[in-house]
Amino acid sequence: MPELPEVETIANGLHKRVAGDRIDSVWVGNKKEPLKSKPAEIVRTLEGAAIERVHRVGKHIVFHLHPSNDRGAASGRPESHKNSQFIVHLGMTGRMLVATAETETAKHTHLIAKLASGRELRFVDPRRFGRLEVRQTGFSGPGSEPTTITQEEFARLFHKSSAFIKAALLNQKFLHGVGNIYADESLIRAGIRPRRRANTLTTAELKKLHAALQQVLKEAIAAGGSSVSDYVDADGEKGYFQIKHRAYGREGKPCLKCKTPIKKIVVGGRGTHYCPNCQR
Ligand SMILES: [Zn+2]
């Protein structure tokens, strides 16, 4: 499943390719699972709309739409549709492709938006855990944005929670978009055990964890920047961007700092890796 840095890279790649283009017509498949909004509403919202901007919110790709000058006005789009959004969650295997019209339609294609430029935006998802949704109002997700949250806000989130810190990091009501890999990687960098209760963390520890999480996400986004085209255009199954993992997936291997074997436990139902010596 793509995590925050992958989604950020994909969203940025889509922005570079399709911002300023216009959606002329939309085809929606007959499989119900990927459609969080009604098919007719998706078609009505997308058709004739110009794509102003594409960006990441949590683990969602958000297309900001605007009725285009020539068709929007003529279509009698209600005033409230002026700032509509097309929201895509890739789920496990979802891909958002920018293809030429001649490109053969892949199996498991659930939506095709024909663009004024002649290209097509296609949503392909074999396992159908991805979701497509349209909204007429702003979408910001439930929790705070981990890459920009201030240290003070971050501390305030965890101050009152008695959950394990690992589980609290994954709780989307606190921070949106932090997944298993980046939770483990930020905890080992901050020297904090995954099973510490969030409300037992000192101010200094919370400061370290805040810095570690933002650093890890920043590194992963930077590492992904160069492979945008692969992700958006090709098979989309390149795996995770390679930041050097210190904990995640390294069970039994020596800690890069102290050589103690990395331990694997389960916290909140998720496989969790940590160094029993470096993390307290
Ligand atoms: Zn260690």
py3Dmol code that shows the C-alpha trace and the ligand (Angstrom):
import py3Dmol

protein = """\
ATOM      1  CA  MET A   1       0.000   0.000   0.000  1.00  0.00           C
ATOM      2  CA  PRO A   2       1.441   3.389  -0.902  1.00  0.00           C
ATOM      3  CA  GLU A   3       2.294   5.432   2.173  1.00  0.00           C
ATOM      4  CA  LEU A   4       2.350   9.193   2.591  1.00  0.00           C
ATOM      5  CA  PRO A   5       5.620   9.865   0.713  1.00  0.00           C
ATOM      6  CA  GLU A   6       4.511   7.759  -2.252  1.00  0.00           C
ATOM      7  CA  VAL A   7       1.116   9.473  -2.374  1.00  0.00           C
ATOM      8  CA  GLU A   8       2.828  12.880  -2.160  1.00  0.00           C
ATOM      9  CA  THR A   9       5.083  11.969  -5.078  1.00  0.00           C
ATOM     10  CA  ILE A  10       2.203  10.601  -7.131  1.00  0.00           C
ATOM     11  CA  ALA A  11       0.061  13.691  -6.425  1.00  0.00           C
ATOM     12  CA  ASN A  12       2.930  16.022  -7.376  1.00  0.00           C
ATOM     13  CA  GLY A  13       3.526  14.020 -10.547  1.00  0.00           C
ATOM     14  CA  LEU A  14      -0.145  14.249 -11.475  1.00  0.00           C
ATOM     15  CA  HIS A  15      -0.130  17.984 -10.777  1.00  0.00           C
ATOM     16  CA  LYS A  16       2.788  18.481 -13.175  1.00  0.00           C
ATOM     17  CA  ARG A  17       1.003  16.490 -15.863  1.00  0.00           C
ATOM     18  CA  VAL A  18      -2.633  17.515 -15.696  1.00  0.00           C
ATOM     19  CA  ALA A  19      -2.981  20.856 -13.873  1.00  0.00           C
ATOM     20  CA  GLY A  20      -4.466  23.344 -16.351  1.00  0.00           C
ATOM     21  CA  ASP A  21      -6.047  20.592 -18.442  1.00  0.00           C
ATOM     22  CA  ARG A  22      -9.827  20.151 -18.670  1.00  0.00           C
ATOM     23  CA  ILE A  23     -11.975  17.055 -18.340  1.00  0.00           C
ATOM     24  CA  ASP A  24     -14.167  16.692 -21.433  1.00  0.00           C
ATOM     25  CA  SER A  25     -15.954  13.452 -20.677  1.00  0.00           C
ATOM     26  CA  VAL A  26     -15.956  10.656 -18.126  1.00  0.00           C
ATOM     27  CA  TRP A  27     -16.552   6.930 -18.280  1.00  0.00           C
ATOM     28  CA  VAL A  28     -17.215   5.022 -15.059  1.00  0.00           C
ATOM     29  CA  GLY A  29     -17.099   1.215 -14.818  1.00  0.00           C
ATOM     30  CA  ASN A  30     -19.797  -0.967 -13.288  1.00  0.00           C
ATOM     31  CA  LYS A  31     -17.904  -2.227 -10.224  1.00  0.00           C
ATOM     32  CA  LYS A  32     -19.386  -0.587  -7.148  1.00  0.00           C
ATOM     33  CA  GLU A  33     -16.576  -0.851  -4.591  1.00  0.00           C
ATOM     34  CA  PRO A  34     -14.264   1.872  -5.934  1.00  0.00           C
ATOM     35  CA  LEU A  35     -17.083   4.427  -6.110  1.00  0.00           C
ATOM     36  CA  LYS A  36     -17.610   6.216  -2.819  1.00  0.00           C
ATOM     37  CA  SER A  37     -19.827   8.789  -4.549  1.00  0.00           C
ATOM     38  CA  LYS A  38     -22.660   7.915  -6.912  1.00  0.00           C
ATOM     39  CA  PRO A  39     -21.424   7.365 -10.496  1.00  0.00           C
ATOM     40  CA  ALA A  40     -23.771  10.065 -11.826  1.00  0.00           C
ATOM     41  CA  GLU A  41     -22.428  12.571  -9.302  1.00  0.00           C
ATOM     42  CA  ILE A  42     -18.845  11.734 -10.234  1.00  0.00           C
ATOM     43  CA  VAL A  43     -19.626  12.257 -13.920  1.00  0.00           C
ATOM     44  CA  ARG A  44     -21.565  15.490 -13.270  1.00  0.00           C
ATOM     45  CA  THR A  45     -18.784  16.934 -11.119  1.00  0.00           C
ATOM     46  CA  LEU A  46     -15.880  16.007 -13.379  1.00  0.00           C
ATOM     47  CA  GLU A  47     -17.277  16.693 -16.831  1.00  0.00           C
ATOM     48  CA  GLY A  48     -16.427  20.136 -18.093  1.00  0.00           C
ATOM     49  CA  ALA A  49     -14.247  20.941 -15.094  1.00  0.00           C
ATOM     50  CA  ALA A  50     -10.749  22.339 -15.307  1.00  0.00           C
ATOM     51  CA  ILE A  51      -8.105  20.769 -13.084  1.00  0.00           C
ATOM     52  CA  GLU A  52      -6.640  23.610 -11.071  1.00  0.00           C
ATOM     53  CA  ARG A  53      -4.337  21.759  -8.742  1.00  0.00           C
ATOM     54  CA  VAL A  54      -3.528  18.251  -7.556  1.00  0.00           C
ATOM     55  CA  HIS A  55      -2.061  17.664  -4.116  1.00  0.00           C
ATOM     56  CA  ARG A  56      -1.917  15.231  -1.229  1.00  0.00           C
ATOM     57  CA  VAL A  57      -4.166  15.377   1.833  1.00  0.00           C
ATOM     58  CA  GLY A  58      -3.302  12.593   4.264  1.00  0.00           C
ATOM     59  CA  LYS A  59      -3.064   9.546   2.013  1.00  0.00           C
ATOM     60  CA  HIS A  60      -5.577  10.948  -0.482  1.00  0.00           C
ATOM     61  CA  ILE A  61      -4.884  12.530  -3.852  1.00  0.00           C
ATOM     62  CA  VAL A  62      -7.087  15.604  -4.183  1.00  0.00           C
ATOM     63  CA  PHE A  63      -7.905  17.223  -7.546  1.00  0.00           C
ATOM     64  CA  HIS A  64      -9.209  20.783  -7.174  1.00  0.00           C
ATOM     65  CA  LEU A  65     -11.691  21.431  -9.949  1.00  0.00           C
ATOM     66  CA  HIS A  66     -13.130  24.550 -11.438  1.00  0.00           C
ATOM     67  CA  PRO A  67     -15.830  24.834 -14.055  1.00  0.00           C
ATOM     68  CA  SER A  68     -13.967  25.894 -17.176  1.00  0.00           C
ATOM     69  CA  ASN A  69     -14.912  29.188 -18.859  1.00  0.00           C
ATOM     70  CA  ASP A  70     -16.505  27.813 -21.964  1.00  0.00           C
ATOM     71  CA  ARG A  71     -18.300  24.740 -20.708  1.00  0.00           C
ATOM     72  CA  GLY A  72     -18.774  25.340 -17.002  1.00  0.00           C
ATOM     73  CA  ALA A  73     -21.065  28.316 -17.390  1.00  0.00           C
ATOM     74  CA  ALA A  74     -23.014  26.677 -20.197  1.00  0.00           C
ATOM     75  CA  SER A  75     -23.582  23.491 -18.209  1.00  0.00           C
ATOM     76  CA  GLY A  76     -25.554  25.416 -15.618  1.00  0.00           C
ATOM     77  CA  ARG A  77     -23.347  24.089 -12.850  1.00  0.00           C
ATOM     78  CA  PRO A  78     -24.665  25.294  -9.516  1.00  0.00           C
ATOM     79  CA  GLU A  79     -22.691  28.005  -7.735  1.00  0.00           C
ATOM     80  CA  SER A  80     -21.819  25.530  -4.980  1.00  0.00           C
ATOM     81  CA  HIS A  81     -19.934  23.391  -7.480  1.00  0.00           C
ATOM     82  CA  LYS A  82     -17.379  26.115  -8.008  1.00  0.00           C
ATOM     83  CA  ASN A  83     -14.847  24.516  -5.721  1.00  0.00           C
ATOM     84  CA  SER A  84     -15.514  20.861  -6.139  1.00  0.00           C
ATOM     85  CA  GLN A  85     -12.911  18.211  -5.550  1.00  0.00           C
ATOM     86  CA  PHE A  86     -12.169  14.770  -6.898  1.00  0.00           C
ATOM     87  CA  ILE A  87     -10.653  12.666  -4.130  1.00  0.00           C
ATOM     88  CA  VAL A  88      -8.756   9.472  -4.848  1.00  0.00           C
ATOM     89  CA  HIS A  89      -7.554   6.924  -2.312  1.00  0.00           C
ATOM     90  CA  LEU A  90      -5.295   4.334  -3.926  1.00  0.00           C
ATOM     91  CA  GLY A  91      -6.005   1.591  -1.390  1.00  0.00           C
ATOM     92  CA  MET A  92      -3.728  -1.417  -1.863  1.00  0.00           C
ATOM     93  CA  THR A  93      -3.278  -1.615  -5.614  1.00  0.00           C
ATOM     94  CA  GLY A  94      -4.863   1.524  -7.072  1.00  0.00           C
ATOM     95  CA  ARG A  95      -3.051   3.537  -9.742  1.00  0.00           C
ATOM     96  CA  MET A  96      -3.876   6.831 -11.360  1.00  0.00           C
ATOM     97  CA  LEU A  97      -2.441   6.832 -14.863  1.00  0.00           C
ATOM     98  CA  VAL A  98      -2.020   9.584 -17.422  1.00  0.00           C
ATOM     99  CA  ALA A  99      -2.242   7.778 -20.758  1.00  0.00           C
ATOM    100  CA  THR A 100      -2.535   8.660 -24.408  1.00  0.00           C
ATOM    101  CA  ALA A 101      -5.896   7.782 -25.947  1.00  0.00           C
ATOM    102  CA  GLU A 102      -4.166   5.065 -28.019  1.00  0.00           C
ATOM    103  CA  THR A 103      -2.830   3.265 -24.944  1.00  0.00           C
ATOM    104  CA  GLU A 104      -4.672   0.003 -24.452  1.00  0.00           C
ATOM    105  CA  THR A 105      -7.089   0.103 -21.528  1.00  0.00           C
ATOM    106  CA  ALA A 106      -5.766  -2.042 -18.716  1.00  0.00           C
ATOM    107  CA  LYS A 107      -7.880  -4.715 -17.075  1.00  0.00           C
ATOM    108  CA  HIS A 108      -9.521  -3.431 -13.869  1.00  0.00           C
ATOM    109  CA  THR A 109      -9.906   0.126 -15.152  1.00  0.00           C
ATOM    110  CA  HIS A 110     -12.734   1.751 -13.172  1.00  0.00           C
ATOM    111  CA  LEU A 111     -12.697   5.321 -14.468  1.00  0.00           C
ATOM    112  CA  ILE A 112     -11.486   7.118 -17.574  1.00  0.00           C
ATOM    113  CA  ALA A 113     -11.537  10.907 -17.793  1.00  0.00           C
ATOM    114  CA  LYS A 114     -10.858  12.194 -21.314  1.00  0.00           C
ATOM    115  CA  LEU A 115      -8.874  15.410 -21.173  1.00  0.00           C
ATOM    116  CA  ALA A 116      -9.011  18.362 -23.558  1.00  0.00           C
ATOM    117  CA  SER A 117      -5.304  17.774 -24.314  1.00  0.00           C
ATOM    118  CA  GLY A 118      -6.225  14.406 -25.855  1.00  0.00           C
ATOM    119  CA  ARG A 119      -4.770  12.411 -22.985  1.00  0.00           C
ATOM    120  CA  GLU A 120      -6.732  10.328 -20.492  1.00  0.00           C
ATOM    121  CA  LEU A 121      -6.670  10.065 -16.744  1.00  0.00           C
ATOM    122  CA  ARG A 122      -7.355   6.449 -15.799  1.00  0.00           C
ATOM    123  CA  PHE A 123      -7.978   4.786 -12.470  1.00  0.00           C
ATOM    124  CA  VAL A 124      -6.908   1.151 -12.417  1.00  0.00           C
ATOM    125  CA  ASP A 125      -7.298  -1.044  -9.330  1.00  0.00           C
ATOM    126  CA  PRO A 126      -7.238  -4.862  -9.471  1.00  0.00           C
ATOM    127  CA  ARG A 127      -8.074  -5.444  -5.801  1.00  0.00           C
ATOM    128  CA  ARG A 128     -10.634  -2.616  -5.557  1.00  0.00           C
ATOM    129  CA  PHE A 129      -9.644  -1.258  -2.136  1.00  0.00           C
ATOM    130  CA  GLY A 130      -9.144   2.157  -3.718  1.00  0.00           C
ATOM    131  CA  ARG A 131     -11.887   4.793  -3.513  1.00  0.00           C
ATOM    132  CA  LEU A 132     -13.091   7.579  -5.795  1.00  0.00           C
ATOM    133  CA  GLU A 133     -15.152  10.380  -4.351  1.00  0.00           C
ATOM    134  CA  VAL A 134     -16.343  13.856  -5.313  1.00  0.00           C
ATOM    135  CA  ARG A 135     -17.102  16.641  -2.870  1.00  0.00           C
ATOM    136  CA  GLN A 136     -18.489  20.106  -3.326  1.00  0.00           C
ATOM    137  CA  THR A 137     -16.852  21.401  -0.173  1.00  0.00           C
ATOM    138  CA  GLY A 138     -13.316  21.391   1.144  1.00  0.00           C
ATOM    139  CA  PHE A 139     -11.683  18.140   2.154  1.00  0.00           C
ATOM    140  CA  SER A 140      -9.026  18.218   4.834  1.00  0.00           C
ATOM    141  CA  GLY A 141      -9.213  14.754   6.366  1.00  0.00           C
ATOM    142  CA  PRO A 142      -9.791  14.021  10.048  1.00  0.00           C
ATOM    143  CA  GLY A 143      -6.346  14.486  11.622  1.00  0.00           C
ATOM    144  CA  SER A 144      -3.415  16.904  11.440  1.00  0.00           C
ATOM    145  CA  GLU A 145      -0.907  16.965   8.603  1.00  0.00           C
ATOM    146  CA  PRO A 146       2.277  15.285   9.898  1.00  0.00           C
ATOM    147  CA  THR A 147       4.732  17.101   7.628  1.00  0.00           C
ATOM    148  CA  THR A 148       3.685  20.569   8.767  1.00  0.00           C
ATOM    149  CA  ILE A 149       2.306  20.168  12.296  1.00  0.00           C
ATOM    150  CA  THR A 150       4.182  22.334  14.808  1.00  0.00           C
ATOM    151  CA  GLN A 151       6.013  20.848  17.741  1.00  0.00           C
ATOM    152  CA  GLU A 152       3.513  22.391  20.184  1.00  0.00           C
ATOM    153  CA  GLU A 153       0.464  20.982  18.385  1.00  0.00           C
ATOM    154  CA  PHE A 154       2.212  17.619  18.101  1.00  0.00           C
ATOM    155  CA  ALA A 155       2.864  17.511  21.851  1.00  0.00           C
ATOM    156  CA  ARG A 156      -0.728  18.523  22.564  1.00  0.00           C
ATOM    157  CA  LEU A 157      -2.078  15.590  20.482  1.00  0.00           C
ATOM    158  CA  PHE A 158      -0.267  12.929  22.468  1.00  0.00           C
ATOM    159  CA  HIS A 159      -0.270  14.565  25.864  1.00  0.00           C
ATOM    160  CA  LYS A 160      -3.628  13.161  26.928  1.00  0.00           C
ATOM    161  CA  SER A 161      -3.535   9.797  25.171  1.00  0.00           C
ATOM    162  CA  SER A 162      -2.845   6.653  27.186  1.00  0.00           C
ATOM    163  CA  ALA A 163      -2.465   4.578  23.995  1.00  0.00           C
ATOM    164  CA  PHE A 164       0.868   3.007  23.051  1.00  0.00           C
ATOM    165  CA  ILE A 165       2.836   5.668  21.203  1.00  0.00           C
ATOM    166  CA  LYS A 166       3.131   3.419  18.131  1.00  0.00           C
ATOM    167  CA  ALA A 167      -0.661   3.026  17.985  1.00  0.00           C
ATOM    168  CA  ALA A 168      -1.137   6.757  18.598  1.00  0.00           C
ATOM    169  CA  LEU A 169       1.165   7.586  15.669  1.00  0.00           C
ATOM    170  CA  LEU A 170      -0.974   5.376  13.424  1.00  0.00           C
ATOM    171  CA  ASN A 171      -4.257   6.844  14.701  1.00  0.00           C
ATOM    172  CA  GLN A 172      -5.562   8.842  11.735  1.00  0.00           C
ATOM    173  CA  LYS A 173      -7.618  11.064  14.052  1.00  0.00           C
ATOM    174  CA  PHE A 174      -4.343  12.451  15.435  1.00  0.00           C
ATOM    175  CA  LEU A 175      -2.147  12.549  12.350  1.00  0.00           C
ATOM    176  CA  HIS A 176      -3.360  11.632   8.895  1.00  0.00           C
ATOM    177  CA  GLY A 177      -1.239   9.558   6.573  1.00  0.00           C
ATOM    178  CA  VAL A 178       1.402   8.100   8.910  1.00  0.00           C
ATOM    179  CA  GLY A 179       1.764   4.397   8.142  1.00  0.00           C
ATOM    180  CA  ASN A 180       3.520   1.458   9.754  1.00  0.00           C
ATOM    181  CA  ILE A 181       6.966   1.920   8.201  1.00  0.00           C
ATOM    182  CA  TYR A 182       7.315   5.582   9.051  1.00  0.00           C
ATOM    183  CA  ALA A 183       5.991   5.094  12.594  1.00  0.00           C
ATOM    184  CA  ASP A 184       8.678   2.456  13.313  1.00  0.00           C
ATOM    185  CA  GLU A 185      11.396   4.511  11.627  1.00  0.00           C
ATOM    186  CA  SER A 186      10.601   7.672  13.564  1.00  0.00           C
ATOM    187  CA  LEU A 187      10.455   5.826  16.910  1.00  0.00           C
ATOM    188  CA  ILE A 188      13.906   4.251  16.466  1.00  0.00           C
ATOM    189  CA  ARG A 189      15.378   7.608  15.432  1.00  0.00           C
ATOM    190  CA  ALA A 190      13.830   9.245  18.508  1.00  0.00           C
ATOM    191  CA  GLY A 191      14.960   6.384  20.816  1.00  0.00           C
ATOM    192  CA  ILE A 192      11.439   5.697  22.075  1.00  0.00           C
ATOM    193  CA  ARG A 193       9.952   2.228  22.648  1.00  0.00           C
ATOM    194  CA  PRO A 194       6.777   1.565  20.642  1.00  0.00           C
ATOM    195  CA  ARG A 195       4.910   0.385  23.754  1.00  0.00           C
ATOM    196  CA  ARG A 196       5.488   3.508  25.825  1.00  0.00           C
ATOM    197  CA  ARG A 197       2.173   5.143  26.712  1.00  0.00           C
ATOM    198  CA  ALA A 198       1.885   8.392  24.759  1.00  0.00           C
ATOM    199  CA  ASN A 199       1.147  10.418  27.902  1.00  0.00           C
ATOM    200  CA  THR A 200       4.362   9.209  29.586  1.00  0.00           C
ATOM    201  CA  LEU A 201       6.574  10.838  26.955  1.00  0.00           C
ATOM    202  CA  THR A 202       8.524  13.815  28.246  1.00  0.00           C
ATOM    203  CA  THR A 203       8.534  17.152  26.443  1.00  0.00           C
ATOM    204  CA  ALA A 204      12.079  16.411  25.277  1.00  0.00           C
ATOM    205  CA  GLU A 205      11.028  13.013  23.907  1.00  0.00           C
ATOM    206  CA  LEU A 206       8.028  14.471  22.094  1.00  0.00           C
ATOM    207  CA  LYS A 207      10.324  17.091  20.581  1.00  0.00           C
ATOM    208  CA  LYS A 208      12.682  14.349  19.352  1.00  0.00           C
ATOM    209  CA  LEU A 209       9.810  12.285  17.969  1.00  0.00           C
ATOM    210  CA  HIS A 210       8.305  15.272  16.150  1.00  0.00           C
ATOM    211  CA  ALA A 211      11.675  16.049  14.542  1.00  0.00           C
ATOM    212  CA  ALA A 212      12.319  12.377  13.684  1.00  0.00           C
ATOM    213  CA  LEU A 213       8.922  11.873  12.045  1.00  0.00           C
ATOM    214  CA  GLN A 214       9.247  14.991   9.900  1.00  0.00           C
ATOM    215  CA  GLN A 215      12.818  14.081   8.944  1.00  0.00           C
ATOM    216  CA  VAL A 216      11.873  10.529   7.922  1.00  0.00           C
ATOM    217  CA  LEU A 217       8.937  11.725   5.822  1.00  0.00           C
ATOM    218  CA  LYS A 218      11.037  14.471   4.227  1.00  0.00           C
ATOM    219  CA  GLU A 219      13.793  12.006   3.299  1.00  0.00           C
ATOM    220  CA  ALA A 220      11.300   9.561   1.831  1.00  0.00           C
ATOM    221  CA  ILE A 221       9.566  12.271  -0.215  1.00  0.00           C
ATOM    222  CA  ALA A 222      12.955  13.467  -1.495  1.00  0.00           C
ATOM    223  CA  ALA A 223      13.958   9.885  -2.375  1.00  0.00           C
ATOM    224  CA  GLY A 224      10.738   9.455  -4.320  1.00  0.00           C
ATOM    225  CA  GLY A 225      10.999  12.651  -6.307  1.00  0.00           C
ATOM    226  CA  SER A 226      13.114  11.102  -9.034  1.00  0.00           C
ATOM    227  CA  SER A 227      10.823   8.157  -9.704  1.00  0.00           C
ATOM    228  CA  VAL A 228       7.609  10.088 -10.268  1.00  0.00           C
ATOM    229  CA  SER A 229       7.250   9.011 -13.870  1.00  0.00           C
ATOM    230  CA  ASP A 230       7.556   5.333 -12.987  1.00  0.00           C
ATOM    231  CA  TYR A 231       4.888   5.659 -10.377  1.00  0.00           C
ATOM    232  CA  VAL A 232       2.403   7.583 -12.424  1.00  0.00           C
ATOM    233  CA  ASP A 233       2.908   6.133 -15.875  1.00  0.00           C
ATOM    234  CA  ALA A 234       4.207   2.631 -15.530  1.00  0.00           C
ATOM    235  CA  ASP A 235       3.185  -0.343 -13.471  1.00  0.00           C
ATOM    236  CA  GLY A 236       3.027   1.526 -10.165  1.00  0.00           C
ATOM    237  CA  GLU A 237       4.273  -1.446  -8.193  1.00  0.00           C
ATOM    238  CA  LYS A 238       7.825  -0.322  -7.619  1.00  0.00           C
ATOM    239  CA  GLY A 239       7.501  -0.820  -3.881  1.00  0.00           C
ATOM    240  CA  TYR A 240       8.465   1.625  -1.210  1.00  0.00           C
ATOM    241  CA  PHE A 241      10.941   4.372  -1.731  1.00  0.00           C
ATOM    242  CA  GLN A 242      14.229   3.356  -0.304  1.00  0.00           C
ATOM    243  CA  ILE A 243      15.043   5.430   2.670  1.00  0.00           C
ATOM    244  CA  LYS A 244      17.482   3.387   4.666  1.00  0.00           C
ATOM    245  CA  HIS A 245      15.344   1.501   7.162  1.00  0.00           C
ATOM    246  CA  ARG A 246      16.819   1.226  10.629  1.00  0.00           C
ATOM    247  CA  ALA A 247      14.000  -0.819  12.185  1.00  0.00           C
ATOM    248  CA  TYR A 248      11.234  -1.732   9.738  1.00  0.00           C
ATOM    249  CA  GLY A 249      11.681  -5.195   8.180  1.00  0.00           C
ATOM    250  CA  ARG A 250      14.991  -5.806  10.035  1.00  0.00           C
ATOM    251  CA  GLU A 251      13.904  -8.394  12.638  1.00  0.00           C
ATOM    252  CA  GLY A 252      16.965 -10.224  14.049  1.00  0.00           C
ATOM    253  CA  LYS A 253      19.406  -8.018  12.170  1.00  0.00           C
ATOM    254  CA  PRO A 254      21.904  -5.905  14.153  1.00  0.00           C
ATOM    255  CA  CYS A 255      20.841  -2.366  15.106  1.00  0.00           C
ATOM    256  CA  LEU A 256      22.815   0.027  12.916  1.00  0.00           C
ATOM    257  CA  LYS A 257      23.856   1.967  16.014  1.00  0.00           C
ATOM    258  CA  CYS A 258      24.549  -0.638  18.749  1.00  0.00           C
ATOM    259  CA  LYS A 259      24.437  -4.050  16.983  1.00  0.00           C
ATOM    260  CA  THR A 260      21.679  -5.389  19.299  1.00  0.00           C
ATOM    261  CA  PRO A 261      19.310  -7.585  17.242  1.00  0.00           C
ATOM    262  CA  ILE A 262      16.168  -5.703  16.184  1.00  0.00           C
ATOM    263  CA  LYS A 263      13.070  -7.153  17.840  1.00  0.00           C
ATOM    264  CA  LYS A 264       9.659  -7.626  16.272  1.00  0.00           C
ATOM    265  CA  ILE A 265       6.491  -7.411  18.356  1.00  0.00           C
ATOM    266  CA  VAL A 266       2.852  -6.688  17.639  1.00  0.00           C
ATOM    267  CA  VAL A 267       1.385  -3.361  18.764  1.00  0.00           C
ATOM    268  CA  GLY A 268      -2.231  -2.530  18.011  1.00  0.00           C
ATOM    269  CA  GLY A 269      -2.353  -5.437  15.576  1.00  0.00           C
ATOM    270  CA  ARG A 270       0.607  -4.181  13.544  1.00  0.00           C
ATOM    271  CA  GLY A 271       4.055  -5.725  13.187  1.00  0.00           C
ATOM    272  CA  THR A 272       6.430  -3.404  15.016  1.00  0.00           C
ATOM    273  CA  HIS A 273      10.220  -3.338  14.902  1.00  0.00           C
ATOM    274  CA  TYR A 274      12.518  -1.737  17.472  1.00  0.00           C
ATOM    275  CA  CYS A 275      15.939  -1.868  19.107  1.00  0.00           C
ATOM    276  CA  PRO A 276      15.582  -3.013  22.739  1.00  0.00           C
ATOM    277  CA  ASN A 277      18.819  -1.217  23.630  1.00  0.00           C
ATOM    278  CA  CYS A 278      18.509   2.155  21.860  1.00  0.00           C
ATOM    279  CA  GLN A 279      14.789   2.650  22.462  1.00  0.00           C
ATOM    280  CA  ARG A 280      13.609   3.387  25.978  1.00  0.00           C
TER     281      ARG A 280
END
"""
ligand_1 = """\
1
ZN
Zn 20.348 -0.118 19.031
"""
view = py3Dmol.view(width=600, height=400)
view.addModel(protein, "pdb")
view.setStyle({"model": 0}, {"cartoon": {"style": "trace"}})
view.addModel(ligand_1, "xyz")
view.setStyle({"model": 1}, {"stick": {}})
view.zoomTo()
view.show()
